[in-house]
Amino acid sequence: MILQSFPPMGVYETLFKFADATDSYMGEPGTHPWAQGFPLTTQLPGGPPIPRTITFTADDMKYPKATGNVELCRALAAYFNEFYDAGIDEEHVAVFAGGRPGIFATLAFLQPDTKVVVEETEYTPYYDILERLRRDYSLIPSNETNRFRPSEADYETALGSAASVMLVKSNPCNPTGVATRGDELKRLVEQVTRPGRAALIDEAYEFYCDPQPESALRHIDDIDATDIFVVGAATKGLQVPGARVGWVVAAKKHIEIFRNYSSFGMGGVSRASQLLVTELLELERARHAREAVRSFYSDQRQRYGHALAELGFELHTGDGGFYHWGRLPGELTADQFNRRLFEHNAGILPGPLCDMKRRKGADGPLSRYIRFSFGPLDAESFDANVAILKQCL
């Protein structure tokens, strides 16, 4: 075969297994998409409406700018300046077709001798990207021993004294929901702004922090003096995963590299999608959305947390994101649990797919852990969802 073969990313591995078992795609009507990472795309209680139309002209059918429409880049800069006093402008922003392409590009263009460090339990595509790029990486302990909450000392040990090192971190963490914020986040930013250090901080779940949204940009005095890359997307907080719009906020010298990459490797991002996201970022609407998303999903996190605990799950969930992370009761493994759930058109993400060592099998340290997503679930489905969980246990 002329192309190199590799498996699908962990979430899609589960989706394909589900499709084989049920002849359905998880997320279709009648299914229970607890394995998937998308939010409701309807108006939340007390939240702003989701636009149903986009107005565009003949000019909007032209090629987009390589780093993103000026209007969207300005809207993103205005957003981060308003809520985090980031001190950036549109030239600090590059737009991608979702968050993952921005992550991929950042890691693809690292200097060859840069060491990557990443938490042991993390967002599934990090593993695939690092493996496909053949980048060496070392792990920060994130397991049962520290309740999936690395300490400041753990980060410092991992960053070490290498001449060039980059931390890759989702915050809040996917899958655990553990959020690094406030003074703790400020100290982490200080750790990665020292000479020779860099960080990619993936803030896809920024809106989903309780008691309030959080960003590393609040703690960066001059982003041009750092090698910090803050990644976000319209997928989660703005509730438009199908728009496929993400961004990276970084020093202008790095944005220039992304522009050059886009000129040959991406060709820009759909102008129509960028128009939609620009509208969603209007500051008063964004303020409204931040509060509605935080409020609704904090309630959902609490409701499902109580239910899962009553069913015997040992939860290690933080207070961010829209997942519960925990260990199944008894000796049941995540793969066994999924086989039962598939019979009810439901499924979860097995814990081993969030293990950056990919230790699979019944003896793997995360074999009995699951990531349960309540992101796509409306409040009215709660009782039916809990009934399926109970039956399959």
N, C-alpha and C positions, 0 to 999 in steps of 0.2 A: 504494500500500500504506500502511495506516495506521501500521504500525510501522517504525521505522528499521531498515535491514538492516545486518548486519555479519558477518564471517566467524567461524568457530569458533576457539577458542584453539588454538595451534600443535600441542599433542599430539593434540587431537581432529581437527585437520585431517589428521594422519597416520593416525589410526585410521579415519577415513572413507575415505581413499584406499585403505587396506588392505582395508577391507570391500568396496569397489567391485571391487577386483582379485581378491579371494579368496572372496567370499561368506561370510566368517567375521568374527567380532569378535575382535580381538587380545586374547589372554588366555584364550580358550576352550581346552579340551583339544586338543592337536595343533598349537597355534600357539606361536610363539616371541616373547613380548612384550618385545622389547628396547627398544621405544620408550616404554614405560610406567613411571610412577613409583610403583609399589606394591611392598611387601615381601612375602615369604612370610607367609602367614596361618596357618601350621602351627607347631608347637613346634620351636624351633631346637635344634641339638645343645647340650646342657648348659643349655638355657634353661627358663623356667617354662612350664607348660602354658597353653594358651589356653582360657578358659572356653567351654563349649558351651551353657550355659543361663544365663538371667537370672531371678532371683526378684523378683517385684513384687506389690504389693497394689492394692486399689481406689484408694487414695490416689495411686498412681503413674500412674493414668490421667487425673489432673487436669492442668490447664494447668501447665507448668513456670514457674519464676520467670524474669523477663525477662533477667537476667544470668547464669542458671545455677542449678541446684540448689545449696543451701547445702553439702550434703555433698561435691559435686564441687569446688566452689570452695575449700572447706577442704582437701580432699585435694591440690589443685594447689598451694595456698600451702604446705602441709606439705612437699610434694615439693621445691619450689624452696628452701625454708628449710633442709631437710636436706642437700641436695647442693650448694647454692651460697650458703648463708647470706644469702638475699635480703632478709630483714627485712620480709616482706609478710604480709598476712592476706587473708581471703576477699574483702574489699571492694576489693582490687586486681586482681580477676580477673573477666573477662567471657567467657562461653561462647558459641560460635557453631557453626553446622552445618558444621564443617570450618575449616581455616585460611584459605582464600581469602575466605569472607565476612567474616572479621575484618580481612583486608587491605583488602578493598573498602570496608568501613565506615570504617576509619581514613582512607583517602585521600579518601573521599567528603565527609567532614566537616571537612577542612582549611580554614582560612581562605583566602578567594579569592586573597590576595596571597602565599601561601606558595609558594616555589620548591621543586621536587622535583629531587633529583639521584639518579642510579642508575647502576650499572656498565653498561658498553657491552654486555657479554655476561652475560645474566641469565635468571632464571626466566621462562618464556614468558608466563604470565598478567599479569605486571606491565605489559607492553606493552598488552595488551587493556584492562586496567582503566584505565590512564592515558589511553588513547585514547578510551574510551567516556565517561570523566568529563571529557574535553577539558581535561586539566591540562597545562600547559607543564612540560617537564622537560629537564634537560641531562644529559650523559653523562660518566662517569668513565672514562678509558681502561682498557680490559680487552681485550687483543687479543694477537696474536703478539708484538708488540714488547716487552711486559712479561710475556709468558708467562701472561697472564690473571690477573696478580697485582698489582693497584693498590698503590701505595706510600702511606705516610702523607701524603706531600706531594701525591699525586694527590687524596686525599680533601680535604685542606685547600684546595687550589686550587678544587675543585668547590664546596665549602661556601661559600668566599669571605666576603664582607662583607654579604651580603643581610640585610635586616631580619628575614626569616623564611624558614628553609630546612629541608627535611626530607630526610634520607638514607633511601633504601629499599634494603635489602640482605638477600640470603639468606646465611645462615652456618650450616654450610658452603654454599658457592655451588652452586646448581643452575643450570647443568649441569656446571660444571668440577670440583666436589668440593674446591675450594680452601677451606681453613678458616682463619679469623682467630681466634686463641686466645691465651691467656696474656697476656704483657705487651703484645703487639700489639693484642689485643682491649681491654685496659684503656685503652690510649692512644686507641683509636677511641672508646670510651665517653666519655673525657674531652673529645675533640673535639666530640662532639654534645651535651654538657651545658652548653656555653657559652650565654650569653643569645642568644635568637633562633634557636637551633638545636634540631632534633628528629631522631628516627630511628625508623624501623620496621625492626626486626631480626627476620627470619623464620628461626626455628630449627627448621623441620620435621625436619631431619636431625641434631638434637642428639645422639642416641644413636650416630650413625655416625662420630664423630670418633675418630681414632687419635692418641695412645694412650689418650685418655679423653674422655667427653662434655664439652661446654663450653657455657656460657651467658653472655650479657652480664650477666645478673642477678648474677653473682659480683662484678662490678666496679661496681655501682650502689649508692652509699651510702644514698641516700634517694630512692626512685623518685617520691615525691610532689613532689620539687623538680626533676623533669625532665619533658621531653616525649618520653620514650623509650617505645616500644611494642614489647614482646617477644611475638612470635606463635609459637604451637606448635600441635600437633595430635596426636591419638591415632593418626593414619594410619600413620606410619612407625615410631617407636620402640616403640609399644605394639602394632603389627602388626594394627590393626583399621580399615583404610580404609573398610570398609562401615558403620562406626558413625557416620561423619560428625560427629565432635566435634572442635572446635578451640577455642582460647582466645587471649585477649589479656591480657597482664599490663601494667598501666600505673598512672599516678597515679589516685587515687580520683575526682578531678574529671573525668577522662576516662571512667572506668567508668560514671559517672552519665550521661554522654552516650550511651554504648552501651546503657544500660538504657532510656533514653528512645527511642532508635532501635528497639530490639527491641519496644517497646510498640506501634509502628505498622507496622514494616517486617519483623519476623521472627516475633514471637510466641513466642520461646523455642525451645529445642532438645528433641527427643524425650527424655522422662524415662527411657525404657527404655535408650537409648544412654548417657545420663549415668550410670545405675546400673552399666552394664558398665564404663565407663571409671573410675569411682570404685573399683571392685574391682581393676582393673588397676594402679591407683596406690598400692595398699597398699605401704608403704615397703620392706619386705624383698623383696616381689615386684619392685618397681621396681628395686631394687639388682641383683637377679638378672638382670632383663631388660637393664639397661644393659650389663652385662658380656657377656652372651650375644650380644646384637646387635652390639656392637663387635667381639667376637672372630670371629664367623662372617663378618661382612661385610668385615672387614679381610683375612681369608684369601681371600675371594672377589675382593676388589679386587686382591690380589697375583697370584692365579692368572690372572685374565683380563688383567691388565696385562702379564704375561710373554707370554701367548699373542698378544695384539694387537701387541706390539712385534715379536715374531718374524714376524708376518704383514706387517710393514712400516708399521704405524701410527706416526705421530709423536704421542706422548701428552703432554698438558699437565695430566694429572689431579692433583688435590691428594690429601690423605689424609682426606677426609670424604665423606659421602654414599654412594650405591651406583651411581654412574655412572662410566664412563670417557669422557673428553673428548679427542678427538684428530683428527688430519688423516689422511685416507685416503691410501694410497700411490698413486703415479703421478698421472694426470690425472683420475681418477674423481671425479665429484661425488657428494654425498650423495643427491641425487634419483635419479641413475643407479643407485647402489648399492641404494637401496630397491626400485627396480623389479626388480632381480635377486633381492633377498631375498624379495619378495612371492611369487615362484614357489616358495619353500620355506616359505611360511606364517610368515615372519619379517619384522621391520622395525625400523629404528632411527629416532631423532628427528634430522632434518637440522639441521645447525648454523645455517642462516639463520633458523630459527624461534626461536633464542635470541639473535638480534641485535636490540638495542633500536632499531636504525634500520631493521630489516627489509629489508636490502639483499639481494635475491634474484637469481637468475640465476647462470650459470656464472662471472661476473666478481665476484660478491660476495665479501667477505673471508672469509666462513665457508662458502662453497659446498662445500668439500671436508671440512668438519668434521662429525663426528657425535657424538651423545650415545648411548652404549651403556649400557643399564640391565641390571645383573645383580641388581637387587632381587628380582624374582619367581622367580629361577632356583635350583632345588635343586642341591646339590653334584654329584649323580649325572648331571646333564644336561650337564656341562662338555664332554666329548669330542664329543658330538653337536652342540653349539652351535658349537664351534671348527671342526668339519668343514664346517658350512654357511657360516661366514664365509670359510673358505679357498676353498671352491668358488666363492663369489660374487665373490671378488677375482680 
